[in-house]
């Protein structure tokens, strides 16, 4: 059985290292490519909105009508209606974020603690 020459073994080792280096670079490139999607997901979780919603556009349009159009009656009524509609749409379409959930949890815990103290003092039904 013939043994490999040292140059052949060294060449194979170098080729193996080059192959591993390429795989690592490919994985890094893929991970970097996924970063914007992950950042957007994190932004949504913590309650950041990066795209203008229809509600925001309605509010801006209504504000423009009230401020920029000189006719005082119809533009004010239309502008106020657009602003109200935009605010309602924002309120209805807002998704809960992690910060909202944490705030709700903290508020509920404070209410429960206040309730516990009132029950312990016997002042719960008194007022």
Backbone bond lengths (Angstrom), bond angles and torsions (degrees), N, CA, C in turn:
res aa  C-N    CA-C-N  psi(-1)  N-CA   C-N-CA  omega(-1)  CA-C   N-CA-C  phi
1 X - - - 1.426 - - 1.511 108.39 -
2 X 1.313 115.14 130.37 1.457 120.17 -175.64 1.511 109.56 -86.44
3 X 1.308 115.53 138.68 1.466 119.92 176.46 1.520 108.76 -90.68
4 X 1.340 115.96 153.06 1.451 120.28 -179.91 1.523 109.38 -75.50
5 X 1.289 113.09 146.99 1.451 117.05 175.56 1.515 108.22 -73.93
6 X 1.294 118.24 153.30 1.469 121.02 -179.06 1.526 112.50 -58.83
7 X 1.330 117.55 -34.21 1.462 120.16 -179.88 1.526 110.91 -65.84
8 X 1.335 117.71 -37.93 1.455 122.00 -178.96 1.530 109.93 -67.95
9 X 1.306 117.46 -44.51 1.464 121.55 178.57 1.527 110.31 -62.82
10 X 1.302 116.15 -41.22 1.475 120.59 179.55 1.535 110.33 -66.41
11 X 1.316 117.19 -40.39 1.458 121.92 178.83 1.523 110.11 -63.96
12 X 1.334 116.82 -42.81 1.465 120.49 178.12 1.530 110.62 -62.70
13 X 1.318 116.33 -40.70 1.470 120.52 179.09 1.531 110.34 -63.89
14 X 1.327 117.46 -42.50 1.471 121.61 178.70 1.527 110.14 -64.07
15 X 1.332 117.03 -42.78 1.461 120.64 178.57 1.535 111.15 -63.08
16 X 1.329 116.37 -39.29 1.464 120.97 177.62 1.534 110.27 -63.80
17 X 1.323 118.07 -42.48 1.464 122.07 178.45 1.533 111.29 -65.17
18 X 1.315 116.92 -39.31 1.470 120.63 177.45 1.527 110.05 -63.54
19 X 1.340 116.60 -42.52 1.456 121.05 179.05 1.541 110.65 -62.81
20 X 1.324 117.65 -43.85 1.470 121.37 178.33 1.530 110.92 -64.68
21 X 1.326 116.30 -38.44 1.457 121.21 178.55 1.531 110.41 -62.56
22 X 1.327 115.98 -42.47 1.468 120.28 178.84 1.521 110.64 -64.22
23 X 1.333 117.29 -42.99 1.460 120.30 178.63 1.530 111.01 -61.49
24 X 1.326 116.28 -41.81 1.459 120.49 179.06 1.522 110.64 -63.51
25 X 1.331 116.89 -43.36 1.467 120.34 178.79 1.521 111.13 -63.62
26 X 1.325 117.28 -39.85 1.459 120.79 178.44 1.532 110.76 -63.06
27 X 1.337 117.11 -41.87 1.457 121.20 179.03 1.528 110.70 -65.32
28 X 1.333 117.16 -41.28 1.465 121.07 178.70 1.526 110.02 -64.68
29 X 1.328 117.28 -43.62 1.464 121.62 178.81 1.537 110.26 -60.92
30 X 1.325 117.09 -42.59 1.464 121.04 179.11 1.535 110.22 -64.43
31 X 1.316 116.59 -43.44 1.466 120.65 179.94 1.523 111.00 -63.97
32 X 1.310 117.97 -42.93 1.462 121.68 178.27 1.520 110.25 -63.86
33 X 1.317 117.02 -37.04 1.456 120.67 177.70 1.520 112.88 -65.45
34 X 1.329 117.73 -28.22 1.458 121.85 -179.75 1.524 112.78 -84.91
35 X 1.323 118.64 -12.84 1.463 121.75 -175.89 1.526 114.03 -57.55
36 X 1.335 120.52 -45.65 1.471 117.87 -179.89 1.529 113.41 -59.26
37 X 1.320 116.98 -38.94 1.470 119.94 178.34 1.517 110.93 -64.72
38 X 1.325 116.09 -43.28 1.464 119.76 179.72 1.512 111.08 -66.04
39 X 1.325 117.59 -39.67 1.466 120.93 178.28 1.524 110.41 -63.10
40 X 1.317 117.15 -40.09 1.463 120.50 177.88 1.522 110.87 -64.81
41 X 1.328 116.91 -40.43 1.462 120.29 178.19 1.522 111.21 -63.06
42 X 1.329 116.54 -43.40 1.466 120.43 178.54 1.520 109.70 -64.27
43 X 1.332 116.95 -41.42 1.457 120.45 178.48 1.513 112.00 -59.97
44 X 1.320 117.38 -40.19 1.463 120.67 178.15 1.516 110.68 -67.11
45 X 1.334 117.26 -37.94 1.452 120.10 -179.56 1.522 112.52 -65.23
46 X 1.329 116.64 -37.43 1.461 118.24 -178.52 1.513 112.57 -91.52
47 X 1.332 117.25 4.07 1.449 120.70 170.97 1.513 115.62 94.95
48 X 1.295 118.77 15.19 1.452 120.31 177.17 1.518 109.03 -88.68
49 X 1.311 115.62 135.58 1.456 119.86 176.14 1.510 108.31 -111.69
50 X 1.309 116.66 129.06 1.452 119.94 -177.89 1.527 113.08 -105.62
51 X 1.301 117.99 -12.46 1.461 120.67 -178.80 1.524 109.56 -113.25
52 X 1.324 116.84 139.50 1.468 117.74 176.56 1.524 110.19 -68.60
53 X 1.304 115.99 133.76 1.458 120.29 -179.66 1.520 109.50 -94.23
54 X 1.309 115.90 169.42 1.455 120.69 178.25 1.522 110.08 -61.78
55 X 1.325 117.26 -37.81 1.461 120.72 178.62 1.517 111.85 -60.52
56 X 1.333 116.73 -43.47 1.465 120.49 178.41 1.522 111.21 -63.78
57 X 1.330 116.20 -39.03 1.463 119.81 179.03 1.528 110.76 -66.02
58 X 1.325 117.49 -39.99 1.463 120.52 177.61 1.526 111.18 -63.65
59 X 1.323 116.40 -41.24 1.464 120.27 178.67 1.524 110.61 -62.78
60 X 1.322 116.95 -44.59 1.465 120.19 178.82 1.521 111.53 -62.99
61 X 1.332 116.28 -42.47 1.464 119.66 179.73 1.521 110.84 -64.93
62 X 1.321 117.42 -43.34 1.459 121.05 178.42 1.518 112.15 -62.15
63 X 1.324 116.71 -41.64 1.465 120.78 177.06 1.521 110.69 -62.70
64 X 1.312 115.92 -42.16 1.464 120.20 177.90 1.526 110.59 -59.87
65 X 1.334 117.45 -45.73 1.471 120.68 -179.57 1.530 111.47 -60.55
66 X 1.323 116.11 -42.02 1.466 119.24 -178.46 1.524 111.37 -68.42
67 X 1.327 116.60 -41.64 1.465 120.49 -173.35 1.521 112.28 -85.70
68 X 1.310 118.04 -43.50 1.461 120.34 -167.42 1.516 115.14 -94.12
69 X 1.314 118.27 -24.90 1.470 119.66 -177.22 1.529 108.02 -89.11
70 X 1.336 117.26 124.58 1.467 119.69 -173.42 1.532 114.75 -71.69
71 X 1.297 118.96 -23.12 1.458 120.89 -178.91 1.532 108.22 -68.23
72 X 1.340 118.73 122.79 1.462 120.10 -167.27 1.529 116.10 -82.41
73 X 1.295 119.94 -25.08 1.460 119.40 -169.49 1.525 113.29 -91.72
74 X 1.323 117.77 -63.51 1.462 121.74 -174.58 1.526 111.02 -67.47
75 X 1.333 117.61 -41.67 1.464 119.38 -178.60 1.528 110.96 -65.78
76 X 1.345 117.37 -35.80 1.470 119.83 178.59 1.524 111.46 -67.87
77 X 1.318 116.39 -42.76 1.469 119.57 179.53 1.526 110.22 -66.29
78 X 1.323 116.16 -45.85 1.469 119.97 179.24 1.523 110.44 -63.47
79 X 1.327 116.63 -43.85 1.467 120.36 179.47 1.518 112.21 -61.87
80 X 1.335 116.45 -44.30 1.466 120.33 178.75 1.523 110.98 -63.22
81 X 1.327 116.33 -39.83 1.471 119.97 178.57 1.525 110.62 -64.65
82 X 1.326 117.23 -41.54 1.470 120.19 178.76 1.525 111.04 -65.30
83 X 1.331 116.79 -41.82 1.471 119.99 178.93 1.525 109.89 -63.06
84 X 1.337 117.31 -46.13 1.473 120.42 179.68 1.529 111.13 -61.44
85 X 1.322 116.34 -42.97 1.470 120.17 178.83 1.520 110.78 -63.40
86 X 1.333 117.19 -43.40 1.464 121.19 178.45 1.515 112.22 -61.70
87 X 1.342 116.75 -42.63 1.467 120.11 178.38 1.528 111.39 -63.64
88 X 1.333 116.24 -41.54 1.466 119.85 178.35 1.533 111.27 -64.57
89 X 1.319 116.15 -41.82 1.470 119.46 179.38 1.524 110.60 -63.23
90 X 1.327 117.21 -42.44 1.463 120.17 177.88 1.518 110.68 -62.26
91 X 1.309 116.83 -42.04 1.458 120.73 -179.00 1.522 111.24 -66.02
92 X 1.338 116.25 -41.96 1.461 120.11 -177.45 1.524 112.81 -73.97
93 X 1.332 117.26 -33.32 1.460 119.35 -174.34 1.523 113.26 -94.60
94 X 1.324 117.10 0.89 1.468 118.85 -177.52 1.519 109.85 -72.10
95 X 1.315 114.63 126.37 1.458 119.62 177.10 1.522 108.83 -88.46
96 X 1.297 115.16 150.94 1.458 120.07 177.02 1.518 109.33 -70.54
97 X 1.312 116.44 134.50 1.452 120.81 175.26 1.520 108.27 -108.14
98 X 1.311 116.26 173.07 1.461 120.58 179.13 1.513 110.09 -60.97
99 X 1.330 117.56 -40.51 1.463 119.48 -179.77 1.526 110.75 -64.72
100 X 1.342 117.72 -36.89 1.464 120.16 176.84 1.525 110.94 -64.70
101 X 1.313 116.12 -42.78 1.463 120.49 179.78 1.528 110.26 -63.49
102 X 1.335 116.90 -43.72 1.474 120.38 179.29 1.521 111.12 -62.93
103 X 1.337 117.00 -41.53 1.461 120.41 179.16 1.522 110.11 -64.61
104 X 1.319 117.46 -44.08 1.466 120.80 178.48 1.521 110.91 -61.86
105 X 1.316 116.42 -42.28 1.456 120.30 179.11 1.524 110.88 -62.50
106 X 1.325 117.34 -44.97 1.462 121.59 179.32 1.536 110.12 -62.41
107 X 1.330 117.42 -43.92 1.463 120.55 178.80 1.527 111.14 -62.75
108 X 1.325 117.00 -42.66 1.463 120.55 178.97 1.516 111.75 -64.74
109 X 1.335 116.52 -39.29 1.473 120.15 177.99 1.528 110.65 -63.87
110 X 1.335 117.44 -40.01 1.465 120.70 177.75 1.525 110.86 -65.50
111 X 1.326 117.14 -41.00 1.469 120.56 177.86 1.527 110.90 -63.29
112 X 1.324 116.70 -42.09 1.466 120.18 178.75 1.519 111.41 -64.65
113 X 1.320 116.99 -40.04 1.466 120.57 177.97 1.531 110.85 -65.22
114 X 1.322 117.10 -41.88 1.464 121.54 177.33 1.537 109.58 -62.74
115 X 1.313 117.06 -43.34 1.463 121.85 177.77 1.532 110.75 -61.02
116 X 1.343 116.61 -44.40 1.464 120.95 179.95 1.527 110.93 -60.22
117 X 1.356 116.63 -42.82 1.469 120.39 179.43 1.531 111.29 -64.81
118 X 1.344 116.35 -41.48 1.462 119.33 179.58 1.519 111.34 -64.60
119 X 1.329 116.67 -40.16 1.462 119.86 178.22 1.523 109.92 -66.13
120 X 1.338 117.41 -41.45 1.460 120.90 179.85 1.530 111.51 -63.54
121 X 1.319 117.40 -36.63 1.477 121.69 179.09 1.514 111.87 -82.46
122 X 1.294 118.04 -15.22 1.458 121.40 -177.88 1.512 112.43 80.95
123 X 1.320 117.57 19.21 1.470 120.93 -178.16 1.519 111.96 -103.09
124 X 1.311 117.92 11.31 1.468 120.26 -174.75 1.519 112.36 -64.34
125 X 1.307 118.52 -46.85 1.461 120.90 -175.54 1.517 112.46 -92.41
126 X 1.310 117.98 3.26 1.450 119.94 -176.29 1.517 114.32 -89.10
127 X 1.269 119.66 -11.69 1.425 112.91 178.49 1.418 118.35 172.34
